[in-house]
């Protein structure tokens, strides 16, 4: 098969040697037979094969590389993608599957497949295509999933729209997963992300250890993942606050699935900023701040910084003495150093002594590509407020 070709400028070989999967426009000297989404051979200035990627042709990013190799390959085959997905599955089988029936099988750059995420809920695979190139091999991806035993497949996001509402097999609207022995209803049909925040699994389990006897406020609670773990950890009472009434209904359903008493779970259907601003001091001794991504583009960063700072200031200011704050950012544009500065300024403004007990990140089924720092998107802290 004939592939597109790009050749790097002289002196830009280090871009390829760094194995960063984003090949920027400024590094390209020559393009041959290019088209958006097309599989592309990448060469250095001297004409040596350096890898394969998908042509993107954006203002900044020209190619998303998925294979760094000097040996000719054929990525336009089912076998090629089956091998990549099988390797990812073997990693999860060893470290993740013993803990949960829901996990991330493919984490984009973290698994050498930029623009693709696949989340597994029991026997259901939920797929996000974020670049045209990954959609060009969609059939191979689906076949590879079925070869692993996942016969039920749903496409959650299709960048081109070609696979909008696409399913294989009998995909239910909802399923119940098990995570560290706790049960959760997952809205496969209309849920946020792919239905559940799988990436917070280990952080939820950590919160369980801090919950005994505490009154807990779970902000941006969505379907109550942190709330259920707090109840399982022996929390005296848990408040789940979210602007989505539908999400809160599932949150209380999850409470029922795990047979926790209704009087221990309070539902608060309102905006998180309103909740914190009117919150009376000393009502809670554990607060969870897990907001959605406030900064999806560079231009969003200044307002996102203000929003994160305000949330953390209110929580630190009003929590009981000796309280615990679990605070997170999932904004890729807010790196961990900036997030730490945000929390620092919030603590300084609140004029309370704060210690970091834990620095948190994403779990092992969301691996971070060491050559692509932006694949480390989830960051967080467990704070002790004196």
PyMOL commands that set and color helices and strands:
alter all, ss='L'
color gray80, all
select helices_A, chain A and resi 13-17+25-27+78-95+108-111+132-136+138-147+198-210+225-232+245-257+262-264+272-277+298-318+336-350+373-375
alter helices_A, ss='H'
color red, helices_A
select strands_A, chain A and resi 4-8+22-24+28-32+39-43+49-55+61-68+102-107+116-121+124-129+152-158+167-168+174-179+182-187+215-219+237-242+265-269+286-289+323-329+354-360+379-385
alter strands_A, ss='S'
color yellow, strands_A
deselect
rebuild
show_as cartoon
